[in-house]
Amino acid sequence: MDLPLSPKGWDYLGNVSLRLRQTYNDTMESVSTGSSKAWAEESFKIVQSFAYQVEEDLFSAGNSGKPSEAYLTKSRAIAEKQLLRGGMRLAQVMSLIFSD
């Protein structure tokens, strides 16, 4: 079976994974508890508390309503942490499915 990525692509994703795991302190135990419904609710709370509660100072004045660097930086950090959590949860589910 052919792999979906080249060796260079796998190396890149491995480096991204390593960086995220070193940056954020989530552990498999801390993210894998709960149901998929609880995980969706967790994500919705994050959206409500940040994306839907945008403060005016997060947008640059005179910047045609484009997000400021501060907003983008905070958004990127939230997205990265959620990406890490999702990947860890997917790994757990796949381990359960494919275990002997």
Secondary structure as UniProt FT lines:
FT   HELIX           7..23
FT   HELIX           28..32
FT   HELIX           36..46
FT   HELIX           47..51
FT   HELIX           56..58
FT   TURN            61..62
FT   TURN            64..65
FT   HELIX           69..98
//
